[in-house]
């Protein structure tokens, strides 16, 4: 991936993970450029198929493009930051990310966004008044 595309992705995301919304400065590991549709599934390395993801979200997402909605048990596509609106699919309940839609719920599950240590970090950031982003 070239430097120009990396800079574009980071600037567009304002250094926040486009899945869990954590800022780079609040994470111990560097955020990564995620292929929304993985290279394995012939997703291109292009502005429309890349997003900024924290290490945890990118690691849990892996090559997945779909997941199971825990409510309906249906297989659904994961959240696509270039095509979907974050607020339509997700909302915060304190430090816990809640999926509003099948896509949101499946994404929260596949990316394991509400693992205990991730919730604890977000609670600490809420206590500091720096999370969630406006």
TIFI-960827 format. One record per atom (N, C-alpha, C): residue in one letter; atom name; y, x, z. Coordinates in Angstrom, 1 decimal. Example, Ala and Ser with C-alpha at 12.3 -4.5 7.8 and 13.67 -1.06 7.14 Angstrom:
BEGIN
 res atom  north   east     up
   a    N   -5.7   13.2    7.8
   a   CA   -4.5   12.3    7.8
   a    C   -3.3   13.2    7.8
   s    N   -2.2   12.8    7.1
   s   CA   -1.1   13.7    7.1
   s    C    0.0   12.9    7.9
***
This chain:
BEGIN
 res atom  north   east     up
   x    N   -1.2    0.9    0.0
   x   CA    0.0    0.0    0.0
   x    C    1.2    0.9    0.0
   x    N    2.2    0.6   -0.8
   x   CA    3.4    1.4   -0.9
   x    C    4.4    1.1    0.2
   x    N    5.2    2.1    0.4
   x   CA    6.2    2.0    1.5
   x    C    7.2    0.8    1.3
   x    N    7.6    0.5    0.1
   x   CA    8.5   -0.6   -0.2
   x    C    7.9   -1.9    0.3
   x    N    6.6   -2.1    0.0
   x   CA    6.0   -3.4    0.4
   x    C    5.9   -3.4    1.9
   x    N    5.5   -2.3    2.5
   x   CA    5.4   -2.3    4.0
   x    C    6.8   -2.7    4.6
   x    N    7.8   -2.1    4.1
   x   CA    9.2   -2.4    4.6
   x    C    9.5   -3.8    4.5
   x    N    9.2   -4.4    3.3
   x   CA    9.5   -5.8    3.0
   x    C    8.8   -6.7    4.0
   x    N    7.5   -6.4    4.2
   x   CA    6.7   -7.3    5.1
   x    C    7.2   -7.2    6.5
   x    N    7.5   -6.0    7.0
   x   CA    8.0   -5.9    8.4
   x    C    9.4   -6.5    8.5
   x    N   10.3   -6.3    7.5
   x   CA   11.6   -6.9    7.6
   x    C   11.5   -8.5    7.5
   x    N   10.7   -9.0    6.6
   x   CA   10.6  -10.4    6.5
   x    C   10.1  -11.0    7.8
   x    N    9.2  -10.4    8.5
   x   CA    8.6  -10.9    9.7
   x    C    9.4  -10.6   10.9
   x    N   10.5   -9.8   10.8
   x   CA   11.4   -9.4   11.9
   x    C   10.6   -8.7   12.9
   x    N    9.6   -7.9   12.5
   x   CA    8.7   -7.1   13.4
   x    C    7.9   -8.0   14.4
   x    N    7.7   -9.2   14.0
   x   CA    6.8  -10.1   14.8
   x    C    5.5  -10.4   14.1
   x    N    4.4  -10.5   14.9
   x   CA    3.2  -10.9   14.3
   x    C    3.4  -12.3   13.8
   x    N    3.0  -12.6   12.6
   x   CA    3.2  -13.9   11.9
   x    C    2.2  -14.9   12.4
   x    N    1.2  -14.5   13.2
   x   CA    0.2  -15.4   13.8
   x    C    0.6  -15.8   15.2
   x    N    0.6  -14.8   16.1
   x   CA    0.9  -15.1   17.5
   x    C    2.3  -14.9   17.9
   x    N    3.2  -14.4   17.1
   x   CA    4.6  -14.2   17.2
   x    C    5.0  -13.1   18.2
   x    N    4.1  -12.2   18.6
   x   CA    4.5  -11.1   19.5
   x    C    5.3  -10.1   18.7
   x    N    6.3   -9.6   19.3
   x   CA    7.2   -8.6   18.7
   x    C    6.5   -7.2   18.8
   x    N    6.7   -6.3   17.8
   x   CA    6.1   -5.0   17.9
   x    C    6.4   -4.3   19.2
   x    N    7.7   -4.4   19.7
   x   CA    8.1   -3.7   20.9
   x    C    7.3   -4.2   22.1
   x    N    6.6   -5.3   22.1
   x   CA    5.8   -5.8   23.2
   x    C    4.3   -5.5   23.1
   x    N    4.0   -4.7   22.1
   x   CA    2.5   -4.4   21.9
   x    C    2.3   -2.9   22.0
   x    N    1.2   -2.5   22.6
   x   CA    0.9   -1.1   22.7
   x    C    0.5   -0.4   21.4
   x    N   -0.1   -1.2   20.5
   x   CA   -0.6   -0.7   19.3
   x    C    0.3   -1.2   18.1
   x    N    0.5   -0.4   17.1
   x   CA    1.3   -0.8   16.0
   x    C    0.8   -2.0   15.3
   x    N    1.8   -2.9   14.9
   x   CA    1.4   -4.0   14.0
   x    C    0.9   -3.5   12.7
   x    N    0.1   -4.3   12.0
   x   CA   -0.5   -3.9   10.7
   x    C   -0.1   -4.9    9.6
   x    N   -0.2   -4.4    8.4
   x   CA    0.0   -5.3    7.3
   x    C   -1.4   -5.9    7.0
   x    N   -1.4   -7.3    7.0
   x   CA   -2.6   -8.0    6.8
   x    C   -2.6   -8.6    5.4
   x    N   -3.8   -8.5    4.8
   x   CA   -4.0   -9.2    3.5
   x    C   -4.5  -10.6    3.9
   x    N   -3.6  -11.6    3.7
   x   CA   -3.9  -13.0    4.1
   x    C   -5.3  -13.4    3.5
   x    N   -5.4  -13.2    2.2
   x   CA   -6.7  -13.4    1.6
   x    C   -7.2  -11.9    1.4
   x    N   -8.3  -11.6    2.1
   x   CA   -8.7  -10.2    2.1
   x    C   -9.0   -9.6    0.7
   x    N   -8.9   -8.3    0.6
   x   CA   -9.3   -7.6   -0.6
   x    C  -10.7   -8.0   -1.0
   x    N  -11.6   -8.1    0.0
   x   CA  -13.0   -8.5   -0.3
   x    C  -13.1   -9.8   -1.1
   x    N  -12.1  -10.7   -0.9
   x   CA  -12.1  -12.0   -1.5
   x    C  -11.1  -12.0   -2.7
   x    N  -10.8  -10.8   -3.2
   x   CA  -10.0  -10.5   -4.3
   x    C   -8.5  -10.9   -4.1
   x    N   -8.1  -10.9   -2.9
   x   CA   -6.7  -11.1   -2.6
   x    C   -5.9   -9.9   -3.0
   x    N   -4.8  -10.1   -3.7
   x   CA   -4.0   -9.0   -4.2
   x    C   -3.1   -8.3   -3.1
   x    N   -2.8   -7.1   -3.3
   x   CA   -1.8   -6.4   -2.4
   x    C   -0.4   -6.7   -3.0
   x    N    0.1   -7.8   -2.5
   x   CA    1.4   -8.3   -3.1
   x    C    2.2   -9.0   -2.0
   x    N    3.5   -9.2   -2.2
   x   CA    4.3   -9.8   -1.1
   x    C    3.8  -11.2   -0.7
   x    N    3.3  -11.9   -1.7
   x   CA    2.8  -13.3   -1.4
   x    C    1.4  -13.4   -0.7
   x    N    0.8  -12.2   -0.5
   x   CA   -0.5  -12.2    0.1
   x    C   -0.6  -11.2    1.3
   x    N    0.6  -10.9    1.8
   x   CA    0.6  -10.0    2.9
   x    C    1.5  -10.5    4.0
   x    N    1.2  -10.2    5.2
   x   CA    2.0  -10.6    6.4
   x    C    1.8   -9.5    7.4
   x    N    2.7   -9.6    8.4
   x   CA    2.6   -8.7    9.6
   x    C    1.8   -9.3   10.7
   x    N    0.8   -8.5   11.2
   x   CA   -0.1   -9.0   12.2
   x    C   -0.2   -8.0   13.3
   x    N   -0.2   -8.4   14.5
   x   CA   -0.5   -7.5   15.6
   x    C   -1.9   -7.0   15.5
   x    N   -2.3   -5.9   16.1
   x   CA   -3.6   -5.3   16.0
   x    C   -4.7   -6.4   16.4
   x    N   -4.4   -7.1   17.5
   x   CA   -5.4   -8.1   18.0
   x    C   -5.6   -9.2   17.0
   x    N   -4.6   -9.8   16.5
   x   CA   -4.8  -10.9   15.5
   x    C   -5.4  -10.4   14.2
   x    N   -5.0   -9.2   13.7
   x   CA   -5.6   -8.7   12.5
   x    C   -7.1   -8.3   12.7
   x    N   -7.4   -7.7   13.9
   x   CA   -8.7   -7.3   14.2
   x    C   -9.7   -8.5   14.3
   x    N   -9.2   -9.6   14.9
   x   CA  -10.1  -10.8   15.1
   x    C  -10.2  -11.6   13.8
   x    N   -9.1  -11.6   13.0
   x   CA   -9.1  -12.3   11.7
   x    C  -10.1  -11.6   10.7
   x    N  -10.0  -10.3   10.7
   x   CA  -10.9   -9.6    9.8
   x    C  -10.7  -10.1    8.3
   x    N  -11.9  -10.4    7.7
   x   CA  -11.9  -10.9    6.3
   x    C  -11.9  -12.4    6.2
   x    N  -11.9  -13.0    7.4
   x   CA  -12.0  -14.5    7.4
   x    C  -10.9  -15.2    6.6
   x    N  -11.2  -16.2    5.9
   x   CA  -10.2  -17.0    5.2
   x    C  -10.3  -18.5    5.7
   x    N  -11.3  -18.7    6.5
   x   CA  -11.6  -20.1    7.1
   x    C  -12.2  -20.0    8.5
   x    N  -12.2  -21.1    9.2
   x   CA  -12.8  -21.2   10.5
   x    C  -13.2  -22.6   10.8
   x    N  -13.7  -22.8   11.9
   x   CA  -14.2  -24.2   12.3
   x    C  -13.1  -24.7   13.3
   x    N  -12.6  -25.9   13.0
   x   CA  -11.7  -26.6   13.9
   x    C  -12.6  -27.1   15.1
   x    N  -12.2  -26.6   16.3
   x   CA  -13.0  -27.0   17.5
   x    C  -13.0  -28.5   17.8
   x    N  -12.0  -29.2   17.3
   x   CA  -12.0  -30.6   17.6
   x    C  -12.8  -31.5   16.6
   x    N  -12.7  -31.2   15.3
   x   CA  -13.4  -32.0   14.3
   x    C  -14.7  -31.3   13.9
   x    N  -14.9  -30.1   14.2
   x   CA  -16.0  -29.3   13.8
   x    C  -16.1  -29.1   12.3
   x    N  -15.0  -29.3   11.6
   x   CA  -14.9  -29.1   10.1
   x    C  -14.5  -27.7    9.8
   x    N  -15.0  -27.1    8.7
   x   CA  -14.6  -25.8    8.2
   x    C  -13.3  -26.0    7.5
   x    N  -12.2  -25.3    7.9
   x   CA  -10.9  -25.4    7.3
   x    C  -10.3  -24.0    7.0
   x    N   -9.4  -24.0    6.1
   x   CA   -8.7  -22.7    5.8
   x    C   -7.9  -22.3    7.1
   x    N   -7.7  -21.0    7.2
   x   CA   -6.9  -20.4    8.2
   x    C   -5.4  -20.5    7.8
   x    N   -4.5  -20.4    8.8
   x   CA   -3.1  -20.4    8.6
   x    C   -2.7  -19.3    7.6
   x    N   -1.9  -19.7    6.6
   x   CA   -1.4  -18.8    5.5
   x    C    0.1  -18.7    5.7
   x    N    0.6  -17.6    6.3
   x   CA    2.0  -17.4    6.6
   x    C    2.9  -17.6    5.4
   x    N    2.5  -17.3    4.2
   x   CA    3.3  -17.5    3.0
   x    C    3.4  -18.9    2.5
   x    N    2.4  -19.7    2.8
   x   CA    2.3  -21.1    2.3
   x    C    2.5  -22.1    3.3
   x    N    2.3  -21.8    4.6
   x   CA    2.4  -22.8    5.7
   x    C    3.5  -22.6    6.6
   x    N    4.0  -23.6    7.2
   x   CA    5.1  -23.5    8.2
   x    C    4.5  -23.3    9.6
   x    N    4.8  -22.3   10.3
   x   CA    4.3  -22.0   11.6
   x    C    4.4  -23.2   12.6
   x    N    5.6  -23.7   12.7
   x   CA    5.9  -24.8   13.6
   x    C    5.1  -26.1   13.3
   x    N    4.7  -26.3   12.1
   x   CA    3.9  -27.4   11.7
   x    C    2.5  -27.3   12.3
   x    N    2.0  -26.1   12.4
   x   CA    0.6  -25.9   12.8
   x    C    0.4  -25.5   14.2
   x    N    1.5  -25.0   14.9
   x   CA    1.3  -24.4   16.2
   x    C    2.5  -24.9   17.1
   x    N    2.2  -24.8   18.4
   x   CA    3.2  -25.0   19.4
   x    C    2.8  -24.2   20.7
   x    N    3.8  -23.9   21.5
   x   CA    3.5  -23.2   22.7
   x    C    3.4  -24.2   23.9
   x    N    2.4  -24.0   24.8
   x   CA    2.3  -24.6   26.1
   x    C    2.4  -23.5   27.1
   x    N    3.6  -23.1   27.4
   x   CA    3.7  -21.9   28.2
   x    C    3.2  -20.7   27.4
   x    N    2.3  -19.9   28.0
   x   CA    1.8  -18.7   27.2
   x    C    0.6  -19.0   26.3
   x    N    0.2  -20.3   26.3
   x   CA   -1.0  -20.7   25.5
   x    C   -0.5  -21.2   24.1
   x    N   -1.1  -20.7   23.1
   x   CA   -0.8  -21.2   21.7
   x    C   -1.8  -22.4   21.4
   x    N   -1.2  -23.5   21.1
   x   CA   -2.0  -24.7   20.8
   x    C   -1.9  -25.0   19.3
   x    N   -3.0  -25.3   18.7
   x   CA   -3.0  -25.7   17.3
   x    C   -2.7  -27.2   17.2
   x    N   -1.7  -27.5   16.4
   x   CA   -1.4  -28.9   16.2
   x    C   -2.2  -29.6   15.1
   x    N   -2.8  -28.8   14.2
   x   CA   -3.5  -29.3   13.1
   x    C   -4.9  -28.6   13.0
   x    N   -5.7  -29.1   12.1
   x   CA   -7.0  -28.4   11.9
   x    C   -6.8  -27.0   11.6
   x    N   -5.9  -26.7   10.7
   x   CA   -5.6  -25.3   10.4
   x    C   -5.2  -24.5   11.6
   x    N   -4.3  -25.0   12.4
   x   CA   -3.8  -24.4   13.6
   x    C   -4.9  -24.1   14.6
   x    N   -5.7  -25.2   14.8
   x   CA   -6.8  -25.0   15.8
   x    C   -7.8  -24.0   15.4
   x    N   -8.2  -24.0   14.1
   x   CA   -9.1  -23.0   13.6
   x    C   -8.6  -21.6   13.7
   x    N   -7.3  -21.5   13.4
   x   CA   -6.7  -20.1   13.4
   x    C   -6.6  -19.6   14.8
   x    N   -6.3  -20.4   15.8
   x   CA   -6.2  -20.0   17.2
   x    C   -7.6  -19.5   17.6
   x    N   -8.7  -20.3   17.2
   x   CA  -10.0  -19.9   17.6
   x    C  -10.5  -18.6   16.9
   x    N  -10.3  -18.5   15.6
   x   CA  -10.8  -17.3   14.9
   x    C  -10.1  -16.1   15.3
   x    N   -8.8  -16.1   15.5
   x   CA   -8.0  -15.0   15.9
   x    C   -8.0  -14.7   17.4
   x    N   -8.7  -15.6   18.2
   x   CA   -8.9  -15.5   19.6
   x    C   -7.5  -15.2   20.3
   x    N   -6.6  -16.0   19.9
   x   CA   -5.2  -15.8   20.3
   x    C   -5.0  -16.1   21.8
   x    N   -5.9  -16.9   22.4
   x   CA   -5.7  -17.3   23.8
   x    C   -6.7  -16.6   24.7
   x    N   -7.2  -15.4   24.3
   x   CA   -8.0  -14.6   25.3
   x    C   -7.2  -14.3   26.5
   x    N   -7.8  -14.2   27.7
   x   CA   -7.1  -14.1   28.9
   x    C   -6.1  -13.0   29.0
   x    N   -6.4  -11.8   28.5
   x   CA   -5.4  -10.7   28.5
   x    C   -4.2  -10.9   27.6
   x    N   -4.4  -11.7   26.6
   x   CA   -3.3  -12.0   25.7
   x    C   -2.4  -13.0   26.3
   x    N   -3.0  -14.0   27.0
   x   CA   -2.2  -15.0   27.7
   x    C   -1.4  -14.4   28.8
   x    N   -2.0  -13.4   29.6
   x   CA   -1.4  -12.7   30.7
   x    C   -0.2  -12.0   30.2
   x    N   -0.3  -11.3   29.0
   x   CA    0.8  -10.6   28.4
   x    C    1.9  -11.5   28.1
   x    N    1.6  -12.6   27.4
   x   CA    2.7  -13.6   27.1
   x    C    3.3  -14.2   28.3
   x    N    2.6  -14.4   29.4
   x   CA    3.2  -15.0   30.6
   x    C    4.2  -14.0   31.2
   x    N    3.8  -12.7   31.1
   x   CA    4.8  -11.6   31.6
   x    C    6.0  -11.6   30.8
   x    N    5.9  -11.8   29.5
   x   CA    7.0  -11.8   28.6
   x    C    7.9  -13.0   28.8
   x    N    7.3  -14.1   29.1
   x   CA    8.0  -15.4   29.4
   x    C    8.8  -15.1   30.7
   x    N    8.2  -14.5   31.7
   x   CA    8.9  -14.2   32.9
   x    C   10.1  -13.3   32.8
   x    N   10.0  -12.4   31.8
   x   CA   11.1  -11.6   31.5
   x    C   12.2  -12.2   30.6
   x    N   11.8  -13.4   30.1
   x   CA   12.8  -14.2   29.3
   x    C   12.9  -13.7   27.8
   x    N   11.8  -13.0   27.3
   x   CA   11.8  -12.5   26.0
   x    C   10.8  -13.2   25.1
   x    N   10.1  -14.2   25.6
   x   CA    9.1  -14.9   24.8
   x    C    9.1  -16.3   25.2
   x    N    8.8  -17.3   24.3
   x   CA    8.5  -17.1   22.9
   x    C    9.8  -16.9   22.1
   x    N    9.7  -16.5   20.9
   x   CA   10.9  -16.3   20.1
   x    C   11.5  -17.6   19.7
   x    N   12.8  -17.6   19.5
   x   CA   13.4  -18.9   19.2
   x    C   13.3  -19.2   17.7
***
